[in-house]
Amino acid sequence: MGKEEDYVPYLYKPGEGWIADNDNVLMDRFMGYDDSEPADSPYKIGNTSIMDLVEEIREKEVEKFIENL
C-alpha cells in the first residue's frame, strides 16, 4: 500500500508505518516499469499490465486495512 504527500511517495510497512519509498516501488508502478522485461524492450516502461496493478482507494479503506493487520 502506498501514498503520496507533498510529491513524496510512501509505502506502508506493518510494524513500521509509513516509510519513504526510496526504492521507487510506487512510482515505478505509476510509470508502468517492468523490471522483468529486457533493457531494450518497448514494454520496459509504460507497460499497462504493471500500471493496472495500481488501484486508488479512499483513506477510510486504508485505515480499515491497517486496523486489520
ABEGO torsion letter per residue (X at the ends): XBBBBGGBBBBBBBGAEBBBBAAGAAAAAAAGBBAABBAABAAABGBAAAAAABBBBBAAAAAAAAAAX
